[in-house]
Structures are given as structure tokens and as C-alpha cells.
């Protein structure tokens, strides 16, 4: 492994560890990611659907209601699932 590659691996490990300790990762998914473009919005919808165990269309609605906050959208989806 070259020095640049080794350095990149170490920095990725450090940043991943920090994100884990800050509570920004849930089951390997970066839940504090701001969905700023179409690709990230689709990714956020897929995460909400997977974590909240709901349809992707419902996940999109929960994400919109939560103003893009994935954690809030998951809570909304889980709450709707319990009450519905």
C-alpha cells in the first residue's frame, strides 16, 4: 500500500469513528446527512424506508414533513406505523 492510500484509510477510520461517537451513524447509515440534491434525497428516502419499515412513497412524505431531517423522518414513520 502506498503512503497516500494508507493515509486516506487512516483518515477515513478516524472520521468514521468520530461520526459513530457523535451518534450520526445508525446501522452503518449516515443519518445526519443533509439531502441537498436529488441523488441524496433518494438515498435519504431509502434510509428512512429501511429504518422505519415503510414504503418509499411514505418515506418521501415523512422526509418532506421533517424538512429533510432523516432522524425526525424516521421517528415520524415509526410513530405512524405504531398508530396505524
N, C-alpha and C positions, 0 to 999 in steps of 0.2 A: 504494500500500500504506500502510495506517495505521501509526502508530508502534507500537501494541500488537502488530499482526501481524508487523511487521518484527522486533520484539524477540523474539517467540516463535520465528521462523525462525532467528535468530542463536543463541538458546539451544539449540534442537534440534540445530543444526550442531555447537555446542561439545560437547554431551553425547554426540552420536553419535561425534565424533572421539575423545573420551576412552574410550568403550566399545571402539572399534576398537583403540586403542593398548594397552588392558589385556587384549586377547585375548578379549573377551566376545562378539564377533560373528564368526560363521563364514558366509561366503557370504550375507551380508545377513540372517542369522538370529541373534537374541539367544539364545545358547546358555547363558548363565548365569542365565536366568530361572527363578525358583523356581515350579513349578506348584502354586499354592496353592488353586486352585478347579477346578471341572470343566472350564470353558472353557479354562483354561491347561493343564490336563492333556491335553486333546485336542490342543491346539496343540503341546505338547511331544512327544506321541506322533507327530504328523505330521512334526515336525522330525527326530526320531530315525529314523523310517521313510525319510525322504528322504535324509538324510545317510548312513545305514548301508545303504541299498538293501535294505530288508527289508519284510515285510508289516506293516501297522499292528498286528495282533494280537501279532506278535513284538516290535514296538517297545514296546508297552504292557508286556509282560513284562520286557524289558530295563530299562525305566524304573522298574518296581517293584523289580527286583533292585538297581538303583542308588540306591534311596531318593530318587527324584525328580531326581537329578543328570543333566542332559542329556548332558554331555560323557562321563561314565562310561558311560551307557547306549549312546551311540554307539560307544564303544570295545568294549563287550561285544557289540554287534550286529556290528561289523566283525570281531571275533575269532571269533565263532560262524560267520560267513559263510566265513571262511578255513578253519576247521577242518571245516566241514560240507560 
